[in-house]
């Protein structure tokens, strides 16, 4: 079982969260699926040794930009061990991060490829690859303490980009802006929508760069770049806290 305390405020470092994520066994269905995929492998990746474990967050501990995704892909993060790495969604993400000055290179291939993120941290609502890319509500709830801990420990975050409705809902539940007692009106998910949260953080929504969205034109490259152009502009104009 994961060693992360149920009360995430007891966790004192991102490294402690990373270790706890990797050791996590809270969701038997997801762990069984990830191990099965890692054992079977995909033909084009038959020479890879799959990671096959929960995938931790990745990036700059001093990040002002936080990106929240859905979950690792079965043959992406579950194979490489790095979030948004080794699949088409990652190709879209890291190209945009590089374009707008957050990544040292436009591709993310493997954990040891030398890629560095600057002023940006990436995590996900679920840390294991789920069948059909659909974690259950209970599985998302079990994973939420990791997201809560990272949000608390990433003290410099000013802008959050959520990729898809599930990530949007997961972030709001983990960040808990409704709990501060200042009459917070919960926003609705829509691509490109921007909300100022009670603590001043800007929440920016995007469709997820899944093949289903990009191949059908629901999410175009121009729409995608506009999200990160706006995130960069918000950070450039953000006052120091």
C-alpha positions as protocol buffer text, in pm:
chain_id: "A"
residue {
  index: 1
  type: UNK
  ca { x: 0 y: 0 z: 0 }
}
residue {
  index: 2
  type: UNK
  ca { x: 100 y: 363 z: -50 }
}
residue {
  index: 3
  type: UNK
  ca { x: 273 y: 524 z: 247 }
}
residue {
  index: 4
  type: UNK
  ca { x: 112 y: 864 z: 183 }
}
residue {
  index: 5
  type: UNK
  ca { x: -92 y: 962 z: 490 }
}
residue {
  index: 6
  type: UNK
  ca { x: -462 y: 1003 z: 423 }
}
residue {
  index: 7
  type: UNK
  ca { x: -421 y: 1355 z: 556 }
}
residue {
  index: 8
  type: UNK
  ca { x: -206 y: 1499 z: 277 }
}
residue {
  index: 9
  type: UNK
  ca { x: -100 y: 1794 z: 491 }
}
residue {
  index: 10
  type: UNK
  ca { x: 133 y: 1558 z: 674 }
}
residue {
  index: 11
  type: UNK
  ca { x: 340 y: 1513 z: 354 }
}
residue {
  index: 12
  type: UNK
  ca { x: 630 y: 1756 z: 347 }
}
residue {
  index: 13
  type: UNK
  ca { x: 793 y: 1722 z: 3 }
}
residue {
  index: 14
  type: UNK
  ca { x: 718 y: 1649 z: -362 }
}
residue {
  index: 15
  type: UNK
  ca { x: 973 y: 1369 z: -343 }
}
residue {
  index: 16
  type: UNK
  ca { x: 768 y: 1206 z: -66 }
}
residue {
  index: 17
  type: UNK
  ca { x: 458 y: 1231 z: -287 }
}
residue {
  index: 18
  type: UNK
  ca { x: 652 y: 1081 z: -579 }
}
residue {
  index: 19
  type: UNK
  ca { x: 764 y: 782 z: -372 }
}
residue {
  index: 20
  type: UNK
  ca { x: 413 y: 728 z: -237 }
}
residue {
  index: 21
  type: UNK
  ca { x: 258 y: 739 z: -584 }
}
residue {
  index: 22
  type: UNK
  ca { x: 501 y: 481 z: -722 }
}
residue {
  index: 23
  type: UNK
  ca { x: 429 y: 244 z: -431 }
}
residue {
  index: 24
  type: UNK
  ca { x: 51 y: 289 z: -441 }
}
residue {
  index: 25
  type: UNK
  ca { x: -169 y: -24 z: -452 }
}
residue {
  index: 26
  type: UNK
  ca { x: -500 y: 136 z: -354 }
}
residue {
  index: 27
  type: UNK
  ca { x: -693 y: 42 z: -669 }
}
residue {
  index: 28
  type: UNK
  ca { x: -674 y: -332 z: -748 }
}
residue {
  index: 29
  type: UNK
  ca { x: -849 y: -298 z: -1084 }
}
residue {
  index: 30
  type: UNK
  ca { x: -603 y: -38 z: -1208 }
}
residue {
  index: 31
  type: UNK
  ca { x: -296 y: -213 z: -1074 }
}
residue {
  index: 32
  type: UNK
  ca { x: -404 y: -540 z: -1237 }
}
residue {
  index: 33
  type: UNK
  ca { x: -467 y: -367 z: -1571 }
}
residue {
  index: 34
  type: UNK
  ca { x: -134 y: -179 z: -1571 }
}
residue {
  index: 35
  type: UNK
  ca { x: 63 y: -492 z: -1489 }
}
residue {
  index: 36
  type: UNK
  ca { x: -119 y: -691 z: -1758 }
}
residue {
  index: 37
  type: UNK
  ca { x: -46 y: -427 z: -2022 }
}
residue {
  index: 38
  type: UNK
  ca { x: 315 y: -409 z: -1910 }
}
residue {
  index: 39
  type: UNK
  ca { x: 349 y: -784 z: -1948 }
}
residue {
  index: 40
  type: UNK
  ca { x: 176 y: -813 z: -2285 }
}
residue {
  index: 41
  type: UNK
  ca { x: 327 y: -497 z: -2439 }
}
residue {
  index: 42
  type: UNK
  ca { x: 238 y: -350 z: -2776 }
}
residue {
  index: 43
  type: UNK
  ca { x: 412 y: -487 z: -3085 }
}
residue {
  index: 44
  type: UNK
  ca { x: 582 y: -157 z: -3169 }
}
residue {
  index: 45
  type: UNK
  ca { x: 718 y: -141 z: -2812 }
}
residue {
  index: 46
  type: UNK
  ca { x: 814 y: -507 z: -2774 }
}
residue {
  index: 47
  type: UNK
  ca { x: 1175 y: -412 z: -2690 }
}
residue {
  index: 48
  type: UNK
  ca { x: 1069 y: -181 z: -2406 }
}
residue {
  index: 49
  type: UNK
  ca { x: 1061 y: -273 z: -2040 }
}
residue {
  index: 50
  type: UNK
  ca { x: 732 y: -117 z: -1937 }
}
residue {
  index: 51
  type: UNK
  ca { x: 716 y: 93 z: -1620 }
}
residue {
  index: 52
  type: UNK
  ca { x: 385 y: -70 z: -1520 }
}
residue {
  index: 53
  type: UNK
  ca { x: 349 y: 125 z: -1194 }
}
residue {
  index: 54
  type: UNK
  ca { x: 161 y: 441 z: -1092 }
}
residue {
  index: 55
  type: UNK
  ca { x: 311 y: 746 z: -1262 }
}
residue {
  index: 56
  type: UNK
  ca { x: 423 y: 1041 z: -1045 }
}
residue {
  index: 57
  type: UNK
  ca { x: 406 y: 1410 z: -1131 }
}
residue {
  index: 58
  type: UNK
  ca { x: 690 y: 1572 z: -1321 }
}
residue {
  index: 59
  type: UNK
  ca { x: 839 y: 1918 z: -1343 }
}
residue {
  index: 60
  type: UNK
  ca { x: 975 y: 2225 z: -1169 }
}
residue {
  index: 61
  type: UNK
  ca { x: 910 y: 2241 z: -791 }
}
residue {
  index: 62
  type: UNK
  ca { x: 903 y: 2622 z: -824 }
}
residue {
  index: 63
  type: UNK
  ca { x: 647 y: 2610 z: -1105 }
}
residue {
  index: 64
  type: UNK
  ca { x: 393 y: 2885 z: -1151 }
}
residue {
  index: 65
  type: UNK
  ca { x: 207 y: 2680 z: -1413 }
}
residue {
  index: 66
  type: UNK
  ca { x: 36 y: 2355 z: -1311 }
}
residue {
  index: 67
  type: UNK
  ca { x: -110 y: 2124 z: -1576 }
}
residue {
  index: 68
  type: UNK
  ca { x: -357 y: 1859 z: -1465 }
}
residue {
  index: 69
  type: UNK
  ca { x: -433 y: 1571 z: -1702 }
}
residue {
  index: 70
  type: UNK
  ca { x: -663 y: 1270 z: -1681 }
}
residue {
  index: 71
  type: UNK
  ca { x: -441 y: 963 z: -1638 }
}
residue {
  index: 72
  type: UNK
  ca { x: -138 y: 790 z: -1793 }
}
residue {
  index: 73
  type: UNK
  ca { x: -195 y: 614 z: -2125 }
}
residue {
  index: 74
  type: UNK
  ca { x: -159 y: 236 z: -2129 }
}
residue {
  index: 75
  type: UNK
  ca { x: 128 y: 247 z: -2378 }
}
residue {
  index: 76
  type: UNK
  ca { x: 237 y: 602 z: -2292 }
}
residue {
  index: 77
  type: UNK
  ca { x: 302 y: 688 z: -1928 }
}
residue {
  index: 78
  type: UNK
  ca { x: 242 y: 329 z: -1820 }
}
residue {
  index: 79
  type: UNK
  ca { x: 526 y: 232 z: -2054 }
}
residue {
  index: 80
  type: UNK
  ca { x: 768 y: 519 z: -2000 }
}
residue {
  index: 81
  type: UNK
  ca { x: 704 y: 609 z: -1636 }
}
residue {
  index: 82
  type: UNK
  ca { x: 663 y: 980 z: -1708 }
}
residue {
  index: 83
  type: UNK
  ca { x: 332 y: 1160 z: -1734 }
}
residue {
  index: 84
  type: UNK
  ca { x: 226 y: 1251 z: -2092 }
}
residue {
  index: 85
  type: UNK
  ca { x: 528 y: 1073 z: -2239 }
}
residue {
  index: 86
  type: UNK
  ca { x: 534 y: 832 z: -2530 }
}
residue {
  index: 87
  type: UNK
  ca { x: 189 y: 898 z: -2679 }
}
residue {
  index: 88
  type: UNK
  ca { x: 18 y: 1144 z: -2912 }
}
residue {
  index: 89
  type: UNK
  ca { x: -129 y: 1352 z: -2628 }
}
residue {
  index: 90
  type: UNK
  ca { x: 222 y: 1402 z: -2495 }
}
residue {
  index: 91
  type: UNK
  ca { x: 341 y: 1502 z: -2841 }
}
residue {
  index: 92
  type: UNK
  ca { x: 84 y: 1782 z: -2842 }
}
residue {
  index: 93
  type: UNK
  ca { x: 157 y: 1888 z: -2485 }
}
residue {
  index: 94
  type: UNK
  ca { x: 535 y: 1908 z: -2493 }
}
residue {
  index: 95
  type: UNK
  ca { x: 540 y: 2077 z: -2833 }
}
residue {
  index: 96
  type: UNK
  ca { x: 323 y: 2354 z: -2690 }
}
residue {
  index: 97
  type: UNK
  ca { x: 525 y: 2377 z: -2368 }
}
residue {
  index: 98
  type: UNK
  ca { x: 845 y: 2412 z: -2569 }
}
residue {
  index: 99
  type: UNK
  ca { x: 687 y: 2670 z: -2800 }
}
residue {
  index: 100
  type: UNK
  ca { x: 593 y: 2890 z: -2506 }
}
residue {
  index: 101
  type: UNK
  ca { x: 912 y: 2851 z: -2306 }
}
residue {
  index: 102
  type: UNK
  ca { x: 820 y: 2589 z: -2046 }
}
residue {
  index: 103
  type: UNK
  ca { x: 1010 y: 2286 z: -2182 }
}
residue {
  index: 104
  type: UNK
  ca { x: 1370 y: 2242 z: -2295 }
}
residue {
  index: 105
  type: UNK
  ca { x: 1266 y: 2036 z: -2598 }
}
residue {
  index: 106
  type: UNK
  ca { x: 945 y: 1973 z: -2796 }
}
residue {
  index: 107
  type: UNK
  ca { x: 926 y: 1598 z: -2739 }
}
residue {
  index: 108
  type: UNK
  ca { x: 913 y: 1368 z: -2438 }
}
residue {
  index: 109
  type: UNK
  ca { x: 1027 y: 1014 z: -2515 }
}
residue {
  index: 110
  type: UNK
  ca { x: 1150 y: 853 z: -2194 }
}
residue {
  index: 111
  type: UNK
  ca { x: 1223 y: 930 z: -1828 }
}
residue {
  index: 112
  type: UNK
  ca { x: 1595 y: 968 z: -1904 }
}
residue {
  index: 113
  type: UNK
  ca { x: 1574 y: 1172 z: -2225 }
}
residue {
  index: 114
  type: UNK
  ca { x: 1709 y: 1490 z: -2063 }
}
residue {
  index: 115
  type: UNK
  ca { x: 1389 y: 1690 z: -2093 }
}
residue {
  index: 116
  type: UNK
  ca { x: 1355 y: 1968 z: -1835 }
}
residue {
  index: 117
  type: UNK
  ca { x: 1051 y: 2174 z: -1748 }
}
residue {
  index: 118
  type: UNK
  ca { x: 1090 y: 2535 z: -1635 }
}
residue {
  index: 119
  type: UNK
  ca { x: 816 y: 2709 z: -1436 }
}
residue {
  index: 120
  type: UNK
  ca { x: 581 y: 2417 z: -1509 }
}
residue {
  index: 121
  type: UNK
  ca { x: 467 y: 2101 z: -1329 }
}
residue {
  index: 122
  type: UNK
  ca { x: 246 y: 1826 z: -1472 }
}
residue {
  index: 123
  type: UNK
  ca { x: 31 y: 1575 z: -1285 }
}
residue {
  index: 124
  type: UNK
  ca { x: -297 y: 1391 z: -1334 }
}
residue {
  index: 125
  type: UNK
  ca { x: -629 y: 1312 z: -1170 }
}
residue {
  index: 126
  type: UNK
  ca { x: -542 y: 940 z: -1173 }
}
residue {
  index: 127
  type: UNK
  ca { x: -190 y: 801 z: -1158 }
}
residue {
  index: 128
  type: UNK
  ca { x: -256 y: 458 z: -1313 }
}
residue {
  index: 129
  type: UNK
  ca { x: -364 y: 388 z: -1670 }
}
residue {
  index: 130
  type: UNK
  ca { x: -736 y: 296 z: -1657 }
}
residue {
  index: 131
  type: UNK
  ca { x: -914 y: 62 z: -1899 }
}
residue {
  index: 132
  type: UNK
  ca { x: -1077 y: 264 z: -2181 }
}
residue {
  index: 133
  type: UNK
  ca { x: -926 y: 578 z: -2022 }
}
residue {
  index: 134
  type: UNK
  ca { x: -1209 y: 580 z: -1768 }
}
residue {
  index: 135
  type: UNK
  ca { x: -1116 y: 572 z: -1398 }
}
residue {
  index: 136
  type: UNK
  ca { x: -1415 y: 522 z: -1171 }
}
residue {
  index: 137
  type: UNK
  ca { x: -1527 y: 792 z: -925 }
}
residue {
  index: 138
  type: UNK
  ca { x: -1400 y: 575 z: -639 }
}
residue {
  index: 139
  type: UNK
  ca { x: -1058 y: 537 z: -805 }
}
residue {
  index: 140
  type: UNK
  ca { x: -1034 y: 912 z: -859 }
}
residue {
  index: 141
  type: UNK
  ca { x: -1120 y: 969 z: -494 }
}
residue {
  index: 142
  type: UNK
  ca { x: -850 y: 726 z: -380 }
}
residue {
  index: 143
  type: UNK
  ca { x: -597 y: 913 z: -593 }
}
residue {
  index: 144
  type: UNK
  ca { x: -703 y: 1260 z: -479 }
}
residue {
  index: 145
  type: UNK
  ca { x: -469 y: 1284 z: -176 }
}
residue {
  index: 146
  type: UNK
  ca { x: -171 y: 1289 z: -415 }
}
residue {
  index: 147
  type: UNK
  ca { x: -318 y: 1579 z: -609 }
}
residue {
  index: 148
  type: UNK
  ca { x: -408 y: 1759 z: -287 }
}
residue {
  index: 149
  type: UNK
  ca { x: -53 y: 1720 z: -156 }
}
residue {
  index: 150
  type: UNK
  ca { x: 105 y: 1847 z: -478 }
}
residue {
  index: 151
  type: UNK
  ca { x: -126 y: 2148 z: -491 }
}
residue {
  index: 152
  type: UNK
  ca { x: -28 y: 2237 z: -135 }
}
residue {
  index: 153
  type: UNK
  ca { x: 345 y: 2184 z: -195 }
}
residue {
  index: 154
  type: UNK
  ca { x: 358 y: 2375 z: -525 }
}
residue {
  index: 155
  type: UNK
  ca { x: 341 y: 2707 z: -346 }
}
residue {
  index: 156
  type: UNK
  ca { x: 427 y: 2928 z: -644 }
}
residue {
  index: 157
  type: UNK
  ca { x: 147 y: 2819 z: -879 }
}
residue {
  index: 158
  type: UNK
  ca { x: -43 y: 3109 z: -1032 }
}
residue {
  index: 159
  type: UNK
  ca { x: -210 y: 2943 z: -1334 }
}
residue {
  index: 160
  type: UNK
  ca { x: -366 y: 2596 z: -1359 }
}
residue {
  index: 161
  type: UNK
  ca { x: -454 y: 2440 z: -1695 }
}
residue {
  index: 162
  type: UNK
  ca { x: -691 y: 2144 z: -1669 }
}
residue {
  index: 163
  type: UNK
  ca { x: -705 y: 1909 z: -1967 }
}
residue {
  index: 164
  type: UNK
  ca { x: -1058 y: 1778 z: -1996 }
}
residue {
  index: 165
  type: UNK
  ca { x: -1362 y: 1774 z: -1771 }
}
residue {
  index: 166
  type: UNK
  ca { x: -1239 y: 1495 z: -1543 }
}
residue {
  index: 167
  type: UNK
  ca { x: -916 y: 1682 z: -1469 }
}
residue {
  index: 168
  type: UNK
  ca { x: -1116 y: 2003 z: -1415 }
}
residue {
  index: 169
  type: UNK
  ca { x: -1344 y: 1836 z: -1160 }
}
residue {
  index: 170
  type: UNK
  ca { x: -1051 y: 1661 z: -992 }
}
residue {
  index: 171
  type: UNK
  ca { x: -860 y: 1986 z: -949 }
}
residue {
  index: 172
  type: UNK
  ca { x: -1157 y: 2172 z: -799 }
}
residue {
  index: 173
  type: UNK
  ca { x: -1222 y: 1890 z: -553 }
}
residue {
  index: 174
  type: UNK
  ca { x: -854 y: 1870 z: -455 }
}
residue {
  index: 175
  type: UNK
  ca { x: -797 y: 2246 z: -432 }
}
residue {
  index: 176
  type: UNK
  ca { x: -1124 y: 2297 z: -243 }
}
residue {
  index: 177
  type: UNK
  ca { x: -1204 y: 2661 z: -329 }
}
residue {
  index: 178
  type: UNK
  ca { x: -1563 y: 2603 z: -218 }
}
residue {
  index: 179
  type: UNK
  ca { x: -1444 y: 2551 z: 139 }
}
residue {
  index: 180
  type: UNK
  ca { x: -1299 y: 2895 z: 205 }
}
residue {
  index: 181
  type: UNK
  ca { x: -1634 y: 3053 z: 295 }
}
residue {
  index: 182
  type: UNK
  ca { x: -1610 y: 3348 z: 56 }
}
residue {
  index: 183
  type: UNK
  ca { x: -1910 y: 3263 z: -160 }
}
residue {
  index: 184
  type: UNK
  ca { x: -1720 y: 3091 z: -439 }
}
residue {
  index: 185
  type: UNK
  ca { x: -1937 y: 3024 z: -744 }
}
residue {
  index: 186
  type: UNK
  ca { x: -1826 y: 2697 z: -899 }
}
residue {
  index: 187
  type: UNK
  ca { x: -1732 y: 2742 z: -1267 }
}
residue {
  index: 188
  type: UNK
  ca { x: -1846 y: 2519 z: -1550 }
}
residue {
  index: 189
  type: UNK
  ca { x: -1607 y: 2340 z: -1777 }
}
residue {
  index: 190
  type: UNK
  ca { x: -1569 y: 2485 z: -2127 }
}
residue {
  index: 191
  type: UNK
  ca { x: -1269 y: 2496 z: -2355 }
}
residue {
  index: 192
  type: UNK
  ca { x: -1086 y: 2825 z: -2312 }
}
residue {
  index: 193
  type: UNK
  ca { x: -1282 y: 2934 z: -2005 }
}
residue {
  index: 194
  type: UNK
  ca { x: -1089 y: 3125 z: -1740 }
}
residue {
  index: 195
  type: UNK
  ca { x: -1183 y: 3157 z: -1373 }
}
residue {
  index: 196
  type: UNK
  ca { x: -1014 y: 3350 z: -1097 }
}
residue {
  index: 197
  type: UNK
  ca { x: -1024 y: 3138 z: -781 }
}
residue {
  index: 198
  type: UNK
  ca { x: -1059 y: 3295 z: -435 }
}
residue {
  index: 199
  type: UNK
  ca { x: -683 y: 3266 z: -367 }
}
residue {
  index: 200
  type: UNK
  ca { x: -601 y: 3449 z: -692 }
}
residue {
  index: 201
  type: UNK
  ca { x: -505 y: 3140 z: -893 }
}
residue {
  index: 202
  type: UNK
  ca { x: -629 y: 3148 z: -1252 }
}
residue {
  index: 203
  type: UNK
  ca { x: -800 y: 2827 z: -1368 }
}
residue {
  index: 204
  type: UNK
  ca { x: -784 y: 2782 z: -1746 }
}
residue {
  index: 205
  type: UNK
  ca { x: -970 y: 2497 z: -1916 }
}
residue {
  index: 206
  type: UNK
  ca { x: -884 y: 2303 z: -2230 }
}
residue {
  index: 207
  type: UNK
  ca { x: -1014 y: 2000 z: -2409 }
}
residue {
  index: 208
  type: UNK
  ca { x: -783 y: 1705 z: -2359 }
}
residue {
  index: 209
  type: UNK
  ca { x: -542 y: 1649 z: -2652 }
}
residue {
  index: 210
  type: UNK
  ca { x: -661 y: 1290 z: -2700 }
}
residue {
  index: 211
  type: UNK
  ca { x: -676 y: 1141 z: -3049 }
}
residue {
  index: 212
  type: UNK
  ca { x: -1054 y: 1144 z: -3024 }
}
residue {
  index: 213
  type: UNK
  ca { x: -1046 y: 1523 z: -2987 }
}
residue {
  index: 214
  type: UNK
  ca { x: -756 y: 1608 z: -3217 }
}
residue {
  index: 215
  type: UNK
  ca { x: -845 y: 1369 z: -3502 }
}
residue {
  index: 216
  type: UNK
  ca { x: -1204 y: 1492 z: -3515 }
}
residue {
  index: 217
  type: UNK
  ca { x: -1112 y: 1860 z: -3506 }
}
residue {
  index: 218
  type: UNK
  ca { x: -1283 y: 1923 z: -3173 }
}
residue {
  index: 219
  type: UNK
  ca { x: -941 y: 2046 z: -3061 }
}
residue {
  index: 220
  type: UNK
  ca { x: -728 y: 2210 z: -3330 }
}
residue {
  index: 221
  type: UNK
  ca { x: -364 y: 2304 z: -3302 }
}
residue {
  index: 222
  type: UNK
  ca { x: -459 y: 2674 z: -3309 }
}
residue {
  index: 223
  type: UNK
  ca { x: -706 y: 2628 z: -3023 }
}
residue {
  index: 224
  type: UNK
  ca { x: -444 y: 2436 z: -2828 }
}
residue {
  index: 225
  type: UNK
  ca { x: -173 y: 2695 z: -2878 }
}
residue {
  index: 226
  type: UNK
  ca { x: -415 y: 2969 z: -2775 }
}
residue {
  index: 227
  type: UNK
  ca { x: -453 y: 2803 z: -2433 }
}
residue {
  index: 228
  type: UNK
  ca { x: -80 y: 2805 z: -2365 }
}
residue {
  index: 229
  type: UNK
  ca { x: -30 y: 3147 z: -2517 }
}
residue {
  index: 230
  type: UNK
  ca { x: -288 y: 3273 z: -2270 }
}
residue {
  index: 231
  type: UNK
  ca { x: -124 y: 3087 z: -1982 }
}
residue {
  index: 232
  type: UNK
  ca { x: 210 y: 3247 z: -2070 }
}
residue {
  index: 233
  type: UNK
  ca { x: 50 y: 3590 z: -2088 }
}
residue {
  index: 234
  type: UNK
  ca { x: -120 y: 3546 z: -1752 }
}
residue {
  index: 235
  type: UNK
  ca { x: 210 y: 3445 z: -1591 }
}
residue {
  index: 236
  type: UNK
  ca { x: 399 y: 3732 z: -1753 }
}
residue {
  index: 237
  type: UNK
  ca { x: 145 y: 3972 z: -1604 }
}
residue {
  index: 238
  type: UNK
  ca { x: 109 y: 3799 z: -1266 }
}
residue {
  index: 239
  type: UNK
  ca { x: 216 y: 3998 z: -959 }
}
residue {
  index: 240
  type: UNK
  ca { x: 437 y: 3838 z: -698 }
}
residue {
  index: 241
  type: UNK
  ca { x: 257 y: 3692 z: -397 }
}
